[in-house]
């Protein structure tokens, strides 16, 4: 499956072909050199605030309660280049369907304060990503 920018895909078909977590916002299939990140409409209720800012996509790491840590999917984003993995960004458009926004590259990350699903303040990891230049 070759992803085309702007095309809409059924998320379950992406995972049937590549594997990886079907529900998490960050999915890193074990048998393929890629990391999938998914952004969507319901993020703010879970303490996420993904957004475009000055040409960069600011993507909140994974973890719904307590301080976020640089583990699992968060680590996969930060280390994708050194591990030779492509970082693909998708946006939820409707239940089960995602729009491909393009291949991204990790630039930096920072910590800001945010709320978790219980409304408690916590430290959230925000990844600064840029579209990959061809």
N, C-alpha and C positions, 0 to 999 in steps of 0.2 A: 504494500500500500504506500503510494507516494502522496504526501500531504501537499495540498495546494492552498496557498494563502487565500482566505475568504470563503473557502468551501466548508460546508457543514457535514459533519460525520456523526454516525451513531456511536456513542462512546463504547457500548458493549462490543461493537465490531473491532474497534481499535484494540481492545484488550484480548479479544479472541485471537487476533493475529499476533500481537506482541507480548501478551501477558501483562503482569503488573497489577497493582491494587485497583479495583474497579470503583472504589468509593472515595478514596483519599484525594486531596487536592494535589498531592505530589505522588507520582507513580513512576517507579524505576524498574522496568522489566529486567530480570536477571540474565536472560539470554540474548539481549539486544543492547547495542551501544547508544541508548537514548534515555532521556528523562522526560516525562510528560508532566506539565503543570497545568492545572485547571483553575480558572477564576470564574466567579459567578455572581448572581444577584443576591443570594442569601448570606453572603459573607459577613456583612456588618452585624447580623444577629449573633454570629459566633466570634465576634471580636476582630474580624479582618477588614482591611480597608485597601484592597488592591486598587491601583490607579496608575494612569499615565501622568507623568510630570516632567516637563522640559525634555521630551524625547526619550525618556527612560520609563520602563514599567517597574513600578514599586510593588513587589509581591510579598505578601505576608507569609511567613513560614508556617509549618504545621504544628498543631498542638492547640487544643481547645480550652484546656484548663491549666492554670499555673504558668510559671515562666517557661518560655520556649527555650529549647536547647539545640545545639548544633549536632543533632543526631539524625539517623534514618534519612527521610526525605530532605530535610534541611541540609544535611551534609552532602547529599547527592547533588543538590543545586550548586553549592559552593565549589565542589570538586569536579563538576562535570567536564570541564576542559582538560584538566590534568589527567583525567581517566579516559579521555577520548570519547565522551558521550555527548550527543547532540541534545540540546535543551529545547523542547517544543512547547509552545504556549497555545492553549485552547481556552475559549470562553463559552460558558454554558449559554445556550440560546433558548432551550426549552427542555422539558423533562427527557433526559436520555440523549440529548443532541448537543453537540459542541461545534463551535466555529473555530477553524484553525487561524490563529493570528500570526504565526510565523515562527521561525527558529530564532532563539534568543541566546545571548551570552551573559554570563555572570560578570558584573563589573565590581560590585562592592556589596557590603551589607552593614547595617547599623541596627541598634536597638532603640526602640521607643516604648513609651508606656501605653498600654491599652487595657481593655477589659476582657475578661474571659467569659465563658458561657454563663457563669454564676454572677457576673457583674463585678468580680473582684479585680483590682488593679494588678497588672503583671507586666513583665518585660516581654516584648514581642520582637522577633527577628524580622527585619524588612530587607529583602533582597533588591538591589538595584540592578536591573537587567536592561540590556540594549538589544535592538534587533541586530542579528548577525548580518554582516555585510558579505555580499557574494563576490 
